[in-house]
Amino acid sequence: MSIRLVLAEDQAMVLSAFATLLSLEEDLEVVGRAADGDEALQLVAEHAPDVIVTDIEMPNRTGLDVAAGLRERGLATRVVIVTTFARSGYLRRALEAGVHGYVLKDAPVEQLAQVIRRVDRGERVIDPQLAAEAWGGTDPLTDREREVLRLVEHGHGNVTIASELHLAEGTVRNYLSTAMTKLGAPNRARAAYVAREHGWL
């Protein structure tokens, strides 16, 4: 019996390559392809696959958001993250979101296929090198500080951020000041950059 897969990846060539290579495995069947996080959740709801293989950075929802969304909805589909990011914060957040597998994109497709099989059997599979790196640093940011820095990344000013998050402008300034202090950043843009580099956004 085949393991049914949905693949989620915003780069069309990578998505096509994954679909082609994984379909060569006799026990794997690709039943859906998504180019963003919203489409990924929709395809899982439609097809109820055994496993979704997803990137982290995607439009609309990240792969971590997709994992959290599946868990909130009580869907049984297991999640494998395939990413170029080996940053310390991502794995920690992936585990918190209920991710079952976490591998790098430069791994051979045979290794990814084996991870999918193990995850389908109920195992949690994390690349050992990634696990060692991930627990080397602690995320200092609160959820609200993360929200503010994400909006900074998108070029929003304090007034827009305050409106978006339903906060007072002074409160936004306080969150930014605290985040900059925690990250040792001289300005808000640098704080957002540092947080992104560590996988904390």
C-alpha positions in Angstrom: 0.0 0.0 0.0 1.4 3.4 -1.0 2.3 6.2 1.3 0.2 9.2 0.0 2.0 12.5 -0.1 1.3 16.2 -0.5 4.3 18.3 -1.4 4.5 22.0 -0.5 7.3 24.2 -2.0 7.1 27.7 -3.5 9.9 27.2 -6.0 8.3 25.5 -9.0 11.4 23.7 -10.2 12.2 22.3 -6.8 8.6 21.2 -6.4 8.6 19.5 -9.7 11.9 17.8 -9.0 10.7 16.5 -5.6 7.5 15.2 -7.2 9.4 13.4 -10.0 12.0 11.9 -7.8 9.7 10.7 -5.0 7.2 9.3 -7.5 10.0 6.9 -8.7 9.8 5.2 -5.3 7.4 2.3 -5.6 5.7 2.8 -2.2 5.3 6.6 -2.5 2.4 8.4 -4.3 2.2 12.2 -4.8 -1.5 13.1 -4.6 -1.1 16.9 -4.4 1.4 19.8 -5.0 1.1 23.2 -3.3 2.9 26.4 -4.0 2.1 28.1 -0.7 1.0 27.4 2.9 -2.7 28.1 2.4 -2.9 25.7 -0.6 -1.0 23.1 1.4 -3.6 23.1 4.1 -6.4 23.0 1.5 -4.9 20.0 -0.3 -4.4 18.1 3.0 -8.1 18.7 3.9 -9.1 17.5 0.4 -6.8 14.4 0.1 -6.0 13.4 3.7 -2.5 12.3 2.7 -0.4 10.2 5.1 2.5 12.7 5.0 3.0 16.3 3.9 6.6 17.3 2.8 6.9 21.0 3.1 9.5 23.8 3.0 9.6 26.3 5.8 9.7 29.6 4.0 6.5 29.9 1.8 4.0 32.6 0.9 0.9 33.1 3.1 1.9 30.5 5.7 5.2 29.0 6.5 5.7 25.2 6.8 5.7 25.7 10.5 2.4 27.5 10.3 1.0 24.6 8.2 2.2 22.0 10.8 0.6 24.0 13.6 -2.6 24.4 11.6 -2.8 20.6 11.0 -2.4 20.0 14.7 -5.1 22.6 15.6 -7.5 21.0 13.2 -6.8 17.5 14.5 -5.7 16.2 11.1 -3.7 13.0 11.2 -1.3 13.9 8.3 2.3 13.8 9.5 4.7 16.6 8.6 8.2 16.4 7.2 10.1 19.7 6.8 12.7 19.8 4.0 14.6 23.1 4.2 17.8 24.8 3.3 17.8 26.4 6.8 20.0 24.8 9.5 19.4 27.7 11.9 19.2 27.1 15.6 15.6 28.4 16.2 13.8 26.6 13.4 14.1 23.0 14.7 12.9 24.0 18.1 9.9 25.8 16.7 9.3 22.9 14.3 9.1 20.4 17.2 6.7 22.7 19.1 4.5 22.8 16.0 4.3 19.1 15.9 6.7 18.3 13.0 7.6 14.7 12.7 10.7 14.9 10.4 13.2 17.6 9.6 15.9 17.2 6.9 18.0 19.5 4.7 17.3 19.9 1.0 20.9 18.8 0.1 20.2 15.3 1.5 19.9 12.6 -1.2 16.3 11.8 -2.3 16.8 8.2 -1.0 17.4 9.6 2.5 14.2 11.8 2.2 12.2 8.8 1.1 13.5 6.8 4.1 12.6 9.6 6.4 9.0 9.7 4.9 8.7 5.9 5.5 9.9 6.2 9.1 7.6 9.1 9.8 4.7 7.2 8.3 5.4 4.4 10.8 5.1 6.8 13.7 8.7 7.7 14.3 10.1 11.2 14.7 13.2 11.7 12.5 15.5 14.6 12.9 18.9 15.0 11.2 21.4 14.4 14.0 23.6 17.4 12.9 20.6 19.7 12.9 19.6 18.5 16.3 23.0 19.2 17.8 23.0 22.7 16.3 19.5 23.5 17.2 19.9 23.2 20.9 22.9 25.4 21.0 21.0 28.6 21.3 17.9 29.8 23.1 15.3 32.0 21.5 15.1 35.2 23.6 12.1 36.7 21.9 8.5 36.7 23.0 5.7 35.9 20.5 4.7 39.6 20.4 8.3 40.7 19.7 8.5 38.2 16.9 5.3 39.5 15.4 6.6 43.1 15.5 9.9 42.1 13.9 8.2 40.2 11.1 6.4 43.4 10.2 9.6 45.3 10.4 11.0 42.8 7.9 8.2 43.8 5.5 9.2 47.4 5.8 6.3 48.6 8.0 6.7 51.6 10.3 5.6 51.8 13.9 2.2 53.4 13.0 1.3 50.6 10.6 2.6 47.9 13.0 0.5 49.4 15.8 -2.6 49.3 13.5 -1.9 45.8 12.3 -1.4 44.3 15.8 -4.0 46.6 17.5 -1.4 48.1 19.8 -0.5 51.6 20.9 2.4 53.1 19.0 4.4 53.5 22.2 3.9 49.8 23.0 5.3 48.9 19.6 8.4 51.1 20.3 8.8 49.3 23.7 8.7 45.9 22.0 11.2 46.9 19.4 13.5 48.4 22.1 13.4 45.3 24.1 14.0 43.1 21.1 17.0 45.2 20.0 18.5 45.0 23.5 18.1 41.2 23.6 19.6 40.7 20.2 22.4 43.3 20.6 21.2 45.1 17.5 21.7 48.9 16.9 18.4 49.3 15.0 15.2 47.6 14.3 16.2 46.4 10.8 19.3 44.8 12.2 17.2 43.2 15.0 14.9 41.6 12.4 17.9 40.4 10.4 19.6 38.8 13.4 16.4 37.1 14.5 15.8 35.8 11.0 19.4 34.5 10.8 18.9 32.5 14.0 15.6 31.1 12.9 13.6 33.0 15.5 11.2 34.6 13.1 
